[in-house]
Amino acid sequence: MPSKLLNCFGFWTAPGHHSQKVTCCFHSALTGVDQGRSACWRTKPFPFHFVRAGFLYFTRRVPKDLIHHYTIGKISFSLRTRSAAVAKSRAQSAAQQLNENWYHLRIQDLESFVR
């Protein structure tokens, strides 16, 4: 078992922390079963997300080699849904688009370096 777990609010904390008593409506909705306080302390069901006010958000850090193309080091936006299934597909699509965009930016940087 990992020494730290990710709670539903996107924070890493040690198991047994007092806020572990909070029931997680997101994981209950995802699994269809209310498993009580242990439901809050699972690994993320899909990457690049966090929950705010019941809505799911996409978040991803900009790679260090591409930070000069951005004004901030983190990309974050609402997935405009409370549904875990819809959010999962939207987050995967956004991650794929970012990976493609970053690939092209790296090619551009490489081409400008070679010239």
N, C-alpha and C positions, 0 to 999 in steps of 0.2 A: 504494500500500500504506500502511495506517495506521502512524503512528509508534509506537503502542502497541497491543498485542493482549491479549486476555483469555485466560488459560490455563484449564485445566479446573477449577482450584481456586478460580476466581472472583477472581483477582488480575490487575491490569493491570501489564504489564511491557514493556520494550523488546524488540524482536526480537533474537535472538542471545544472550539472557541464558543463563547457564550451566545453569539448570534446564530449558532447552528440550530437554535430552536425555531427559527423563522420557517414557516411552511412555504414551499416554493410552488406558486401557481403555474409558472412556466413549465417546469418539469412534470408537474401533474398533468397539465394539458398535453404535453408531448407524449407521455406514456399512457395517459388515460387512467392512471391509478394514482390516488393520493397516498403517497408513501410516508407522509409526515415529515418530521424534521430532517431525516436523512436525505430527502429528495433534493435539498438545496446544495448538497455537497457532492456533486458528481462532476465528472469532467464535461466539458462542453459537448453537446450533441453534434455540433458542426462548428468549424472554425470561423474566425473573423466576425464574431457578433457579441453584442451585449444587450441587455434589456433596460429600458428606461420608461417608466410610467406605463408598463404593459406592452409597449411597442418594441419591436426588435430593430436594432441598429447594426450596420456594417461598420467595422473599424479595421484599419490595417496601417502599420507603420510603413513609411517610405524607406526603401533600402538606402543605406549610407552612400552608396556610389551614385545615387540619383537625386540626392537631397537638393542639389543646386538647381534642379528643375522646378522645385516647389517652394512656396513661401512658408509652409509649415511642415513638420515631420510626420504628420498623421493624417490619414484620410478617414473621415467618419461621416456617415449619412444614414438617414432613416430608411429602412426597408419597407416602410408604410404598411405594415401588417402586424397582427398579433398571432397569426398562425405560424407554428413552427415549421410545418411542411413547406409553406410558401416562402418563408424567410430562408429556409435552407437552400432552395433552388435559386432564389435571388442572390443570396450571398455567394454561392458557388459561381454563378454567372458573373457577378461583379469581380470576384477574385480572378476569374479567367481573363476578363477584359483588362484588368490591371496588369496581370502577368504579360499579356500580349503587348500592352502599351509600354511597359517597362522594358520588354525585349527590344522594341523598336527604338526606344530612347538610348539603350545601351549600344545598339548598332550605330546610331547617329554619333554618339560620343566616340566610338571606336573609329569611325570614318573621319571625324574631324581631327582625331589624334594622329591618324596615319598621314593626313595631308600636310 
